[in-house]
Amino acid sequence: MPRVSTDQLAARRQQILTGARTCFADHGYEGATVRRLEEYTGLSRGAIFHYFRDKEALFLALAEQDATRMADVVAEQGLVQVMRDLLRGGSDRSWLGTRLEVSRRLRTDPEFRARWQEHSGALTAATRARLDRQAAAGALRDDVPVPVLAQYLELVLEGLVSHLAMGLPADDLGPVLDLVENAVRAPLMR
């Protein structure tokens, strides 16, 4: 029996995540049936669940992947850049469906909330670390503690996600994000 390389296993896992992301975005968590997951991934249920224990584990893996990807952007360019990318459509917006499902399930499903808490700190940690570096460099306002600035930016992100989810116009939000960015900068940096 031929051995499957680590790269092949990683590629198959990513194939499942990519198809599942689209399926969850198109149909929501409940609507992403096993049959639909098979269609979207092009794989059998056995192949899908060889890599993921169940649908929830697959969904959590997607949400974790998205949080990690966003945390990488935050670490390099800041949380406002994540928001700008969303507005430009430059980054993959399919994570929006995942993000909305996470929010809904956190509110309604205590078991999911407990499992998600194991995976959810990456974005917050990246935001705080970047803000700490910016504060140390004198680029942030010093009259508001970094944890408050981090919460402010995360709330703006959540508001933007809700705005986009409702299908409201987003073409004119660039100046709003300029205002958000200027609100956290040191006065000399404005």
VEXBA-90950 format. One record per residue (C-alpha): x, y, z; chain. Coordinates in pm, 1 decimal, always signed. Layout:
N
X, Y, Z, A $
...
***
This chain:
190
+0.0, +0.0, +0.0, A $
+154.1, +335.7, -102.6, A $
+232.1, +584.9, +168.5, A $
+74.6, +927.9, +156.3, A $
+317.3, +1213.7, +215.1, A $
+267.9, +1480.6, +476.4, A $
+223.8, +1734.5, +195.6, A $
-51.6, +1523.9, +38.7, A $
-229.5, +1493.7, +374.1, A $
-204.6, +1870.3, +427.2, A $
-334.0, +1936.4, +74.5, A $
-632.3, +1705.3, +127.4, A $
-710.3, +1869.0, +461.5, A $
-696.0, +2210.4, +295.8, A $
-919.7, +2087.0, +12.1, A $
-1179.0, +1991.3, +272.7, A $
-1148.4, +2324.7, +453.1, A $
-1179.3, +2522.0, +129.3, A $
-1490.8, +2337.6, +15.9, A $
-1644.7, +2345.8, +362.1, A $
-1582.5, +2721.3, +394.3, A $
-1784.6, +2783.2, +79.9, A $
-2054.8, +2540.7, +191.4, A $
-2089.4, +2707.8, +534.0, A $
-2090.3, +3053.3, +369.8, A $
-2362.3, +2947.3, +124.9, A $
-2584.7, +2748.4, +362.2, A $
-2493.4, +2832.6, +722.7, A $
-2396.2, +2574.6, +980.8, A $
-2727.4, +2388.4, +990.4, A $
-2768.5, +2396.8, +613.3, A $
-2420.4, +2257.2, +555.7, A $
-2537.2, +1897.5, +557.2, A $
-2297.9, +1609.1, +511.9, A $
-2431.5, +1562.0, +160.3, A $
-2358.7, +1926.6, +77.8, A $
-2014.2, +1903.2, +235.1, A $
-1946.5, +1604.8, +9.6, A $
-2057.3, +1806.4, -294.0, A $
-1852.9, +2114.5, -204.8, A $
-1535.9, +1923.4, -118.5, A $
-1566.7, +1659.9, -389.0, A $
-1495.5, +1394.0, -127.4, A $
-1690.0, +1124.4, +53.4, A $
-1807.1, +1161.2, +411.6, A $
-1549.3, +900.3, +510.1, A $
-1270.0, +1111.2, +362.6, A $
-1400.8, +1428.6, +526.7, A $
-1444.7, +1274.9, +868.1, A $
-1111.8, +1096.2, +850.1, A $
-960.7, +1444.1, +892.6, A $
-1224.1, +1596.4, +1121.1, A $
-1409.2, +1419.3, +1403.4, A $
-1745.0, +1575.6, +1314.5, A $
-1903.1, +1876.4, +1146.2, A $
-1840.7, +2095.5, +1448.7, A $
-1470.8, +2006.7, +1452.6, A $
-1455.5, +2097.7, +1083.0, A $
-1632.6, +2426.9, +1150.1, A $
-1400.7, +2505.7, +1442.1, A $
-1097.9, +2431.3, +1223.4, A $
-1228.0, +2683.3, +968.8, A $
-1291.3, +2946.1, +1232.6, A $
-946.6, +2887.0, +1382.4, A $
-783.0, +2911.2, +1038.9, A $
-962.5, +3240.2, +974.0, A $
-864.8, +3378.6, +1314.7, A $
-502.4, +3282.1, +1252.9, A $
-503.4, +3442.5, +907.9, A $
-652.3, +3761.4, +1049.5, A $
-404.3, +3757.7, +1338.6, A $
-118.2, +3741.5, +1088.4, A $
-249.7, +4053.3, +911.5, A $
-301.0, +4226.3, +1246.5, A $
+53.4, +4145.4, +1360.6, A $
+199.7, +4284.7, +1040.4, A $
-33.5, +4574.0, +955.2, A $
-295.7, +4619.4, +1228.9, A $
-663.1, +4542.8, +1281.2, A $
-775.0, +4841.3, +1075.8, A $
-596.9, +4681.7, +778.9, A $
-812.7, +4371.0, +819.8, A $
-1114.3, +4599.1, +796.6, A $
-974.0, +4780.5, +491.7, A $
-913.1, +4445.6, +323.0, A $
-1274.8, +4351.4, +383.6, A $
-1395.7, +4673.5, +225.3, A $
-1170.6, +4636.3, -76.6, A $
-1262.7, +4274.3, -117.8, A $
-887.6, +4216.6, -139.5, A $
-897.6, +3935.5, +110.4, A $
-1127.1, +3639.0, +88.5, A $
-1465.9, +3745.2, +226.1, A $
-1586.3, +3387.7, +264.2, A $
-1465.7, +3400.1, +624.0, A $
-1750.8, +3644.6, +688.2, A $
-2003.7, +3360.4, +681.3, A $
-1788.7, +3161.3, +921.6, A $
-1748.5, +3461.6, +1150.6, A $
-2123.2, +3523.1, +1158.3, A $
-2194.6, +3156.8, +1235.8, A $
-1938.9, +3168.6, +1517.9, A $
-2114.7, +3473.4, +1665.2, A $
-2456.1, +3309.7, +1640.9, A $
-2341.2, +2983.5, +1792.5, A $
-2154.5, +3156.2, +2075.6, A $
-2481.4, +3316.7, +2175.0, A $
-2694.9, +3003.5, +2152.0, A $
-2473.4, +2700.0, +2214.7, A $
-2287.5, +2668.8, +2549.9, A $
-2096.7, +2357.0, +2438.8, A $
-1973.6, +2532.3, +2126.0, A $
-1880.8, +2837.2, +2335.8, A $
-1663.1, +2619.4, +2557.6, A $
-1489.5, +2457.5, +2260.0, A $
-1443.0, +2791.3, +2083.3, A $
-1275.9, +2951.6, +2384.7, A $
-992.0, +2705.7, +2337.4, A $
-929.1, +2852.3, +1991.5, A $
-1033.5, +3216.4, +2001.7, A $
-746.7, +3413.5, +2152.2, A $
-524.9, +3456.4, +1844.3, A $
-683.3, +3774.6, +1710.1, A $
-705.2, +3944.7, +2048.1, A $
-346.4, +3850.7, +2130.1, A $
-221.3, +3980.5, +1795.4, A $
-414.6, +4304.9, +1834.1, A $
-280.9, +4365.2, +2183.2, A $
+75.2, +4275.4, +2087.0, A $
+69.9, +4515.5, +1791.2, A $
-81.7, +4791.7, +2001.9, A $
+181.5, +4732.2, +2271.4, A $
+456.5, +4767.3, +2007.3, A $
+291.6, +5080.6, +1870.1, A $
+258.6, +5227.0, +2220.6, A $
+624.8, +5154.8, +2295.7, A $
+718.0, +5335.5, +1973.7, A $
+507.8, +5637.1, +2075.9, A $
+267.3, +5592.7, +1785.3, A $
-46.7, +5545.3, +2000.0, A $
-233.3, +5793.3, +2208.8, A $
-120.5, +5760.0, +2570.1, A $
-436.6, +5880.0, +2743.4, A $
-623.9, +5552.4, +2683.1, A $
-491.1, +5214.4, +2805.8, A $
-395.0, +4963.4, +2536.4, A $
-660.1, +4708.4, +2647.2, A $
-930.2, +4973.1, +2594.6, A $
-793.8, +5059.7, +2249.0, A $
-789.3, +4688.7, +2162.1, A $
-1151.9, +4648.7, +2269.1, A $
-1247.5, +4958.9, +2072.1, A $
-1091.2, +4821.4, +1753.4, A $
-1248.9, +4478.6, +1803.4, A $
-1591.7, +4637.7, +1850.5, A $
-1547.2, +4838.7, +1531.1, A $
-1454.1, +4516.1, +1349.7, A $
-1766.5, +4345.1, +1482.0, A $
-1975.5, +4642.2, +1371.9, A $
-1822.6, +4628.9, +1025.0, A $
-1888.1, +4255.0, +1004.0, A $
-2253.1, +4314.6, +1099.4, A $
-2278.9, +4597.0, +845.2, A $
-2145.1, +4374.3, +567.9, A $
-2362.5, +4083.1, +678.9, A $
-2672.8, +4298.1, +645.7, A $
-2571.8, +4382.2, +290.3, A $
-2551.7, +4754.1, +365.7, A $
-2344.2, +4975.4, +132.7, A $
-1975.3, +4968.6, +214.9, A $
-1825.0, +5178.2, -64.8, A $
-1808.5, +5493.2, +147.5, A $
-1660.7, +5343.6, +466.5, A $
-1294.9, +5418.9, +387.4, A $
-1312.3, +5759.4, +558.8, A $
-1476.9, +5595.4, +860.0, A $
-1179.4, +5361.0, +892.7, A $
-946.1, +5660.9, +857.5, A $
-1129.1, +5812.6, +1154.5, A $
-1095.1, +5488.7, +1352.3, A $
-723.9, +5468.9, +1277.1, A $
-668.7, +5833.5, +1370.4, A $
-862.4, +5783.6, +1694.1, A $
-597.1, +5545.2, +1827.7, A $
-286.3, +5727.0, +1701.5, A $
-74.9, +5962.1, +1906.4, A $
-161.8, +6329.2, +1843.4, A $
+167.1, +6392.8, +1659.8, A $
+103.3, +6091.0, +1435.5, A $
-233.3, +6222.1, +1313.9, A $
***
